[in-house]
Amino acid sequence: MTVSTKRRRKLQIGDRGFIWWIAPDLDSSDLLLHLCSTDRHLLVRYVLGQPADRRHVIVIGPEFPPLKDAGGGWTYLGTPAWSDAVVTPGLVRQIIEWCLDASKDVVWVSPWGLR
């Protein structure tokens, strides 16, 4: 099954394609940055405008190095502090490259970003 690209931005990193878009969270007033590889293995959500001490991504897909299998349910992991006041392709590239970096330290957090 393919990923819909209508009204979504495309990004090529190396030989892999990615799609990203921003949409409101239906359960809160947050804006979510959705990141998806075209093969649907990397599926990540990032809440925009998070406080620096609670920044996290929500891993939904099965690929998230160094985790062996991240696709068992939603996984909440702490992230570095990115400047996300304005979302640009450069910021999206930075987040995707961090997600794919197998040498990063993984910090599990609560759904609210508490460590």
DSSP file (Angstrom, degrees, kcal/mol; ACC not computed):
  #  RESIDUE AA STRUCTURE BP1 BP2  ACC     N-H-->O    O-->H-N    N-H-->O    O-->H-N    TCO  KAPPA ALPHA  PHI   PSI    X-CA   Y-CA   Z-CA
    1    1 A M              0   0    0      0, 0.0     2,-0.1     0, 0.0     0, 0.0   0.000 360.0 360.0 360.0 135.3    0.0    0.0    0.0
    2    2 A T        -     0   0    0      1,-0.1     2,-0.4    38,-0.0    37,-0.1  -0.399 360.0-108.8 -91.6 169.7    1.4    3.4   -0.9
    3    3 A V        -     0   0    0     35,-0.3     2,-0.2    -2,-0.1    -1,-0.1  -0.832  33.3-114.4 -99.7 133.7    1.3    6.6    1.0
    4    4 A S        -     0   0    0     -2,-0.4    -1,-0.0     1,-0.1    15,-0.0  -0.470  27.9-174.7 -66.4 133.0   -0.9    9.4   -0.1
    5    5 A T    >   +     0   0    0     -2,-0.2     3,-1.8    14,-0.0     2,-0.2   0.344  37.3 128.7-110.8   4.3    1.1   12.4   -1.3
    6    6 A K  T 3  S-     0   0    0      1,-0.3     3,-0.1     3,-0.0    -2,-0.0  -0.462  88.7  -4.7 -66.7 126.9   -1.7   14.8   -1.9
    7    7 A R  T 3  S+     0   0    0     -2,-0.2     2,-0.3     1,-0.2    -1,-0.3   0.764 112.6 115.9  59.6  29.5   -1.0   18.2   -0.1
    8    8 A R    <   -     0   0    0     -3,-1.8     2,-0.2    13,-0.1    -1,-0.2  -0.950  65.7-118.7-128.0 148.8    2.1   16.7    1.5
    9    9 A R  E     -A   20   0A   0     11,-2.5    11,-2.5    -2,-0.3     2,-0.3  -0.602  22.4-144.4 -87.5 145.5    5.7   17.6    1.0
   10   10 A K  E     -A   19   0A   0     -2,-0.2     2,-0.3     9,-0.2     9,-0.2  -0.815  15.9-176.7-108.1 149.6    8.3   15.2   -0.3
   11   11 A L  E     -A   18   0A   0      7,-2.5     7,-2.7    -2,-0.3     2,-0.5  -0.987  13.9-151.5-147.6 134.4   11.9   14.9    0.7
   12   12 A Q  E     +A   17   0A   0     -2,-0.3     2,-0.5     5,-0.2     5,-0.2  -0.938  13.4 179.3-109.4 124.3   14.7   12.7   -0.6
   13   13 A I  E >   -A   16   0A   0      3,-2.4     3,-1.9    -2,-0.5     2,-0.3  -0.960  66.9 -45.5-125.1 111.0   17.5   11.7    1.9
   14   14 A G  T 3  S-     0   0    0     -2,-0.5     0, 0.0     1,-0.2     0, 0.0  -0.523 121.5 -26.8  65.1-128.4   20.1    9.5    0.3
   15   15 A D  T 3  S+     0   0    0     -2,-0.3     2,-0.4    -3,-0.1    -1,-0.2   0.263 120.6  93.2-100.4  11.2   18.2    6.9   -1.7
   16   16 A R  E <   -A   13   0A   0     -3,-1.9    -3,-2.4    22,-0.0     2,-0.4  -0.836  64.0-141.5-109.6 143.7   15.1    6.9    0.4
   17   17 A G  E     -A   12   0A   0     -2,-0.4    21,-2.5    -5,-0.2    22,-0.4  -0.791  18.2-173.4-101.1 145.3   12.0    9.0   -0.1
   18   18 A F  E     -AB  11  37A   0     -7,-2.7    -7,-2.5    -2,-0.4     2,-0.4  -0.954  11.4-153.9-135.0 153.8   10.0   10.6    2.8
   19   19 A I  E     -AB  10  36A   0     17,-3.1    17,-2.2    -2,-0.3     2,-0.3  -0.980  16.0-179.1-127.0 139.8    6.8   12.5    3.0
   20   20 A W  E     +AB   9  35A   0    -11,-2.5   -11,-2.5    -2,-0.4     2,-0.3  -0.991   6.8 163.3-141.9 151.4    5.9   15.0    5.7
   21   21 A W  E     - B   0  34A   0     13,-1.6    13,-3.1    -2,-0.3     2,-0.4  -0.982  29.8-125.5-158.3 160.0    3.0   17.2    6.6
   22   22 A I  E     + B   0  33A   0     -2,-0.3    11,-0.2    11,-0.2    -2,-0.0  -0.941  34.3 163.0-113.3 133.6    1.6   19.3    9.5
   23   23 A A  E     - B   0  32A   0      9,-2.1     9,-3.1    -2,-0.4     2,-0.1  -0.988  40.3 -99.1-146.4 151.1   -1.9   18.6   10.8
   24   24 A P  E     - B   0  31A   0      0, 0.0     2,-0.4     0, 0.0     7,-0.2  -0.435  39.8-112.4 -69.4 146.2   -3.8   19.5   13.9
   25   25 A D    >   -     0   0    0      5,-2.9     3,-0.7     1,-0.1     5,-0.1  -0.661  19.0-146.0 -75.8 130.5   -4.1   16.8   16.6
   26   26 A L  T 3  S+     0   0    0     -2,-0.4    -1,-0.1     1,-0.2     3,-0.0   0.679  96.0  48.6 -73.8 -16.3   -7.7   15.8   16.8
   27   27 A D  T 3  S+     0   0    0      3,-0.1     2,-0.3    -3,-0.0    -1,-0.2   0.467 121.9  12.2-102.6  -3.1   -7.5   15.2   20.6
   28   28 A S  S <  S-     0   0    0     -3,-0.7    -3,-0.1     2,-0.2     0, 0.0  -0.855  83.6 -93.9-153.7-173.3   -5.8   18.5   21.6
   29   29 A S  S    S+     0   0    0     -2,-0.3    -3,-0.1    -5,-0.1     2,-0.1   0.273  82.7 118.2 -95.3  11.5   -4.9   21.9   20.3
   30   30 A D        -     0   0    0     -6,-0.1    -5,-2.9    -5,-0.1     2,-0.5  -0.346  61.7-131.0 -77.5 156.7   -1.4   20.8   19.3
   31   31 A L  E     -B   24   0A   0     17,-0.4    17,-2.7    -7,-0.2     2,-0.4  -0.925  23.9-150.9-103.7 134.5    0.0   20.8   15.8
   32   32 A L  E     -BC  23  47A   0     -9,-3.1    -9,-2.1    -2,-0.5     2,-0.7  -0.893   9.3-148.2-111.1 134.4    1.7   17.5   14.7
   33   33 A L  E     -BC  22  46A   0     13,-3.2    13,-2.0    -2,-0.4     2,-0.5  -0.904  21.2-156.8 -94.3 117.2    4.5   17.1   12.3
   34   34 A H  E     -BC  21  45A   0    -13,-3.1   -13,-1.6    -2,-0.7     2,-0.4  -0.836   9.1-170.7 -98.7 130.9    4.0   13.7   10.6
   35   35 A L  E     +BC  20  44A   0      9,-2.9     9,-2.5    -2,-0.5     2,-0.4  -0.983  10.2 169.3-123.2 132.2    7.0   12.0    9.1
   36   36 A C  E     -BC  19  43A   0    -17,-2.2   -17,-3.1    -2,-0.4     7,-0.2  -0.988  28.5-135.8-146.6 130.2    6.7    8.9    6.9
   37   37 A S  E >   -B   18   0A   0      5,-2.1     3,-2.0    -2,-0.4   -19,-0.3  -0.562  31.6-117.0 -78.6 153.2    9.1    7.0    4.7
   38   38 A T  T 3  S+     0   0    0    -21,-2.5   -35,-0.3     1,-0.3   -20,-0.1   0.746 118.3  54.4 -66.0 -21.5    7.6    6.0    1.3
   39   39 A D  T 3  S-     0   0    0    -22,-0.4    -1,-0.3   -37,-0.1   -21,-0.1   0.446 110.9-126.4 -88.0   0.4    8.0    2.3    2.3
   40   40 A R  S <  S+     0   0    0     -3,-2.0    -2,-0.1     2,-0.2     3,-0.1   0.675  79.4 114.3  65.3  22.7    6.0    3.1    5.5
   41   41 A H        +     0   0    0      1,-0.2    22,-2.5    20,-0.1     2,-0.7   0.843  69.2  54.5 -87.8 -37.7    8.7    1.6    7.8
   42   42 A L        +     0   0    0     20,-0.2    -5,-2.1    19,-0.1     2,-0.4  -0.874  65.9 164.1 -98.8 112.8    9.6    4.9    9.5
   43   43 A L  E     +C   36   0A   0     -2,-0.7    17,-3.0    20,-0.3    18,-1.7  -0.969   9.7 161.1-130.1 114.6    6.4    6.5   10.9
   44   44 A V  E     -CD  35  59A   0     -9,-2.5    -9,-2.9    -2,-0.4     2,-0.4  -0.981  23.8-158.8-137.6 144.1    7.0    9.3   13.5
   45   45 A R  E     -CD  34  58A   0     13,-2.2    13,-3.0    -2,-0.4     2,-0.4  -0.961   7.7-169.6-119.9 143.3    4.9   12.1   14.9
   46   46 A Y  E     -CD  33  57A   0    -13,-2.0   -13,-3.2    -2,-0.4     2,-0.5  -0.990  19.5-134.6-134.3 124.5    6.4   15.2   16.6
   47   47 A V  E >   -C   32   0A   0      9,-0.6     3,-0.7    -2,-0.4   -15,-0.2  -0.667  26.3-131.5 -79.8 124.4    4.4   17.7   18.5
   48   48 A L  T 3  S+     0   0    0    -17,-2.7   -17,-0.4    -2,-0.5    37,-0.1  -0.492  82.7  22.3 -77.1 144.5    5.4   21.3   17.5
   49   49 A G  T 3  S+     0   0    0      1,-0.2    -1,-0.2    -2,-0.2     3,-0.1   0.772  79.5 164.7  76.1  28.1    6.1   23.9   20.2
   50   50 A Q    <   -     0   0    0     -3,-0.7    -1,-0.2     1,-0.1     5,-0.1  -0.449  46.6 -97.8 -73.8 149.3    6.9   21.4   23.0
   51   51 A P    >   -     0   0    0      0, 0.0     3,-1.9     0, 0.0     4,-0.3  -0.387  36.2-115.0 -61.7 147.6    8.7   22.8   26.1
   52   52 A A  G >  S+     0   0    0      1,-0.3     3,-0.7     2,-0.2    -2,-0.1   0.823 113.9  51.9 -57.7 -35.2   12.4   22.1   25.9
   53   53 A D  G 3  S+     0   0    0      1,-0.2    -1,-0.3    28,-0.0    62,-0.2   0.509 114.8  42.0 -82.6  -2.4   12.4   19.7   28.9
   54   54 A R  G <  S+     0   0    0     -3,-1.9    -1,-0.2    60,-0.1    -2,-0.2   0.207  75.8 142.1-126.4  15.1    9.6   17.6   27.5
   55   55 A R    <   +     0   0    0     -3,-0.7    24,-1.4    -4,-0.3     2,-0.3  -0.352  23.2 150.0 -63.7 134.2   10.5   17.2   23.8
   56   56 A H  E     - E   0  78A   0     22,-0.3    -9,-0.6    -9,-0.2     2,-0.3  -0.988  37.6-133.0-157.5 161.1    9.7   13.8   22.4
   57   57 A V  E     -DE  46  77A   0     20,-2.6    20,-2.2    -2,-0.3     2,-0.6  -0.842  19.1-132.7-113.0 157.5    8.7   12.0   19.2
   58   58 A I  E     -DE  45  76A   0    -13,-3.0   -13,-2.2    -2,-0.3     2,-0.6  -0.954  19.3-153.3-111.1 114.2    6.0    9.3   18.9
   59   59 A V  E     +DE  44  75A   0     16,-3.3    16,-2.1    -2,-0.6   -15,-0.2  -0.777  27.6 158.8 -91.6 123.7    7.3    6.3   17.1
   60   60 A I        +     0   0    0    -17,-3.0   -16,-0.2    -2,-0.6    -1,-0.2   0.714  51.0  71.5-112.7 -35.3    4.5    4.4   15.3
   61   61 A G  S    S-     0   0    0    -18,-1.7    11,-0.1     2,-0.2   -20,-0.1  -0.232  86.7-109.2 -84.5 172.7    6.3    2.4   12.6
   62   62 A P  S    S+     0   0    0      0, 0.0     8,-1.6     0, 0.0     2,-0.6   0.635  93.9  78.8 -78.3 -14.7    8.5   -0.6   12.9
   63   63 A E        +     0   0    0    -22,-2.5   -20,-0.3     6,-0.2    -2,-0.2  -0.856  42.3 127.1-104.6 121.1   11.8    1.2   12.0
   64   64 A F  B >   -G   67   0B   0     -2,-0.6     3,-2.1     3,-0.6    36,-0.1  -0.447  56.7-113.5-164.9  85.7   13.6    3.3   14.6
   65   65 A P  T 3  S+     0   0    0      0, 0.0    39,-0.1     0, 0.0    36,-0.1  -0.336  96.1  25.4 -61.2 143.1   17.3    2.4   15.0
   66   66 A P  T 3  S+     0   0    0      0, 0.0     2,-0.1     0, 0.0    36,-0.1  -0.953 104.2  89.9 -90.6   9.9   18.7    1.3   17.4
   67   67 A L  B <   -G   64   0B   0     -3,-2.1    -3,-0.6     1,-0.1     3,-0.3  -0.462  69.1-144.2 -66.5 137.1   15.4   -0.3   18.6
   68   68 A K  S    S+     0   0    0      1,-0.3     2,-0.3    -2,-0.1    -1,-0.1   0.939  85.9   2.9 -69.9 -47.9   15.0   -3.8   17.1
   69   69 A D        +     0   0    0      1,-0.1     3,-0.4    -6,-0.1    -1,-0.3  -0.833  62.9 169.1-143.5 101.9   11.2   -3.6   16.5
   70   70 A A    >   +     0   0    0     -8,-1.6     3,-0.7    -2,-0.3    -7,-0.2   0.471  59.9  88.3 -90.7  -1.8    9.5   -0.4   17.4
   71   71 A G  T 3   +     0   0    0     -9,-0.4    -1,-0.2     1,-0.2     3,-0.1   0.220  53.5  98.0 -87.6  16.6    6.2   -1.2   15.8
   72   72 A G  T 3  S-     0   0    0     -3,-0.4     2,-0.3     1,-0.2    -1,-0.2   0.592 103.0 -46.1 -79.1  -8.8    4.5   -3.0   18.7
   73   73 A G  S <  S-     0   0    0     -3,-0.7     2,-0.2   -13,-0.1    -1,-0.2  -0.920  91.3 -37.2 162.0-179.8    2.6    0.2   19.7
   74   74 A W        -     0   0    0     -2,-0.3     2,-0.4    -3,-0.1   -14,-0.2  -0.496  56.3-163.8 -69.9 131.3    3.2    3.8   20.2
   75   75 A T  E     -E   59   0A   0    -16,-2.1   -16,-3.3    -2,-0.2     2,-0.6  -0.971   6.7-150.7-119.0 129.8    6.7    4.5   21.7
   76   76 A Y  E     +E   58   0A   0     -2,-0.4    33,-2.2    33,-0.4     2,-0.4  -0.893  20.1 178.2-105.3 121.2    7.5    7.8   23.2
   77   77 A L  E     -EF  57 108A   0    -20,-2.2   -20,-2.6    -2,-0.6    31,-0.2  -0.974  28.8-116.1-129.0 137.4   11.2    8.8   23.0
   78   78 A G  E     -E   56   0A   0     29,-3.1    29,-0.4    -2,-0.4   -22,-0.3  -0.327  34.1-161.5 -66.6 150.7   13.0   12.0   24.2
   79   79 A T        -     0   0    0    -24,-1.4   -24,-0.2     1,-0.1    -1,-0.0  -0.817  23.3 -94.4-128.0 166.0   14.6   14.1   21.5
   80   80 A P        -     0   0    0      0, 0.0     2,-0.8     0, 0.0    -1,-0.1  -0.287  55.8 -88.4 -68.2 168.7   17.2   16.9   21.3
   81   81 A A        -     0   0    0    -26,-0.0     2,-0.3     2,-0.0   -29,-0.1  -0.746  50.9-176.4 -85.2 113.2   16.0   20.5   21.3
   82   82 A W        -     0   0    0     -2,-0.8     2,-1.2   -30,-0.0    -3,-0.0  -0.805  34.5-114.6-104.9 150.6   15.2   21.6   17.8
   83   83 A S        +     0   0    0     -2,-0.3     3,-0.3     1,-0.1     8,-0.0  -0.742  46.3 164.0 -83.6  99.6   14.2   25.1   16.8
   84   84 A D        +     0   0    0     -2,-1.2     3,-0.2     1,-0.2    -1,-0.1   0.087  37.6 108.7-110.7  22.5   10.7   24.3   15.6
   85   85 A A  S    S+     0   0    0      1,-0.3     2,-0.4   -37,-0.1    -1,-0.2   0.878  93.6  27.4 -64.5 -35.4    9.1   27.7   15.6
   86   86 A V  S    S-     0   0    0     -3,-0.3     2,-0.7     2,-0.0    -1,-0.3  -0.995  84.6-140.8-126.2 124.8    9.2   27.5   11.8
   87   87 A V        +     0   0    0     -2,-0.4    -3,-0.1    -3,-0.2   -65,-0.0  -0.766  31.3 167.2 -90.5 119.2    9.0   24.2   10.1
   88   88 A T     >  -     0   0    0     -2,-0.7     4,-2.3     1,-0.1     3,-0.2  -0.814  52.0-105.6-122.7 163.7   11.3   24.0    7.1
   89   89 A P  H  > S+     0   0    0      0, 0.0     4,-2.5     0, 0.0     5,-0.2   0.835 121.9  58.8 -57.3 -31.0   12.6   21.1    4.9
   90   90 A G  H  > S+     0   0    0      2,-0.2     4,-2.2     1,-0.2     5,-0.1   0.910 106.4  45.9 -64.4 -42.4   15.9   21.6    6.7
   91   91 A L  H  > S+     0   0    0     -3,-0.2     4,-2.3     2,-0.2    -1,-0.2   0.919 112.6  50.7 -64.7 -43.6   14.3   21.0   10.1
   92   92 A V  H  X S+     0   0    0     -4,-2.3     4,-2.6     1,-0.2    -2,-0.2   0.914 110.3  49.9 -61.4 -42.9   12.4   17.9    8.8
   93   93 A R  H  X S+     0   0    0     -4,-2.5     4,-2.9     1,-0.2     5,-0.2   0.917 109.5  52.1 -60.0 -44.1   15.7   16.5    7.4
   94   94 A Q  H  X S+     0   0    0     -4,-2.2     4,-1.9     1,-0.2    -2,-0.2   0.906 111.5  46.0 -60.1 -43.7   17.4   17.1   10.7
   95   95 A I  H  X S+     0   0    0     -4,-2.3     4,-2.5     2,-0.2    -2,-0.2   0.921 113.7  48.3 -67.1 -43.8   14.6   15.2   12.6
   96   96 A I  H  X S+     0   0    0     -4,-2.6     4,-2.0     1,-0.2    -2,-0.2   0.925 110.8  50.6 -63.7 -43.7   14.6   12.3   10.1
   97   97 A E  H  X S+     0   0    0     -4,-2.9     4,-0.6     1,-0.2    -1,-0.2   0.882 111.3  49.1 -62.4 -37.1   18.4   12.0   10.2
   98   98 A W  H >< S+     0   0    0     -4,-1.9     3,-0.9    -5,-0.2    -1,-0.2   0.919 109.5  52.4 -65.3 -42.5   18.2   11.8   14.0
   99   99 A C  H 3< S+     0   0    0     -4,-2.5    -2,-0.2     1,-0.2    -1,-0.2   0.863 112.8  44.4 -60.8 -36.0   15.5    9.2   13.8
  100  100 A L  H 3< S+     0   0    0     -4,-2.0     2,-0.7    -5,-0.1    -1,-0.2   0.505  84.7 110.5 -88.9  -5.1   17.6    7.0   11.5
  101  101 A D    X<  -     0   0    0     -3,-0.9     3,-1.0    -4,-0.6    -3,-0.0  -0.612  49.8-166.3 -76.0 112.9   20.9    7.4   13.5
  102  102 A A  T 3  S+     0   0    0     -2,-0.7    -1,-0.2     1,-0.2    -4,-0.0   0.630  82.0  62.0 -75.3 -12.9   21.6    4.1   15.1
  103  103 A S  T 3  S+     0   0    0    -38,-0.1    -1,-0.2     2,-0.1    -2,-0.1   0.433  78.3 113.3 -93.9   1.7   24.2    5.5   17.5
  104  104 A K  S <  S-     0   0    0     -3,-1.0     2,-0.5    -6,-0.2    -6,-0.0  -0.332  73.7-110.7 -72.2 154.6   21.8    7.9   19.3
  105  105 A D        -     0   0    0     -2,-0.0     2,-0.5     2,-0.0    -1,-0.1  -0.742  30.8-140.9 -82.9 129.2   21.0    7.4   23.0
  106  106 A V        -     0   0    0     -2,-0.5     2,-0.5   -29,-0.0   -27,-0.1  -0.819  18.2-173.9 -97.0 126.1   17.4    6.3   23.4
  107  107 A V        -     0   0    0     -2,-0.5   -29,-3.1   -29,-0.4     2,-0.2  -0.958  15.1-145.5-121.9 112.1   15.4    7.8   26.3
  108  108 A W  B     +F   77   0A   0     -2,-0.5     2,-0.3   -31,-0.2   -31,-0.2  -0.545  24.1 180.0 -74.5 140.1   11.9    6.5   26.9
  109  109 A V        -     0   0    0    -33,-2.2   -33,-0.4    -2,-0.2     6,-0.2  -0.845  30.9 -95.0-132.6 169.8    9.5    9.1   28.2
  110  110 A S    >   -     0   0    0      4,-2.3     3,-2.5    -2,-0.3    -1,-0.1  -0.321  49.2 -94.6 -76.4 168.3    5.8    9.1   29.2
  111  111 A P  T 3  S+     0   0    0      0, 0.0    -1,-0.1     0, 0.0   -34,-0.1   0.673 129.3  53.9 -58.9 -15.3    3.2   10.2   26.7
  112  112 A W  T 3  S-     0   0    0      2,-0.1   -56,-0.0   -36,-0.1    -2,-0.0   0.340 123.2-105.3 -99.4   4.6    3.5   13.7   28.2
  113  113 A G    <   +     0   0    0     -3,-2.5     2,-0.3     1,-0.3   -58,-0.0   0.543  68.2 151.1  85.3   8.1    7.3   13.8   27.7
  114  114 A L              0   0    0      1,-0.1    -4,-2.3   -60,-0.1    -1,-0.3  -0.584 360.0 360.0 -77.4 132.2    8.2   13.3   31.3
  115  115 A R              0   0    0     -2,-0.3    -1,-0.1   -62,-0.2    -7,-0.1   0.432 360.0 360.0 -90.6 360.0   11.5   11.5   31.8
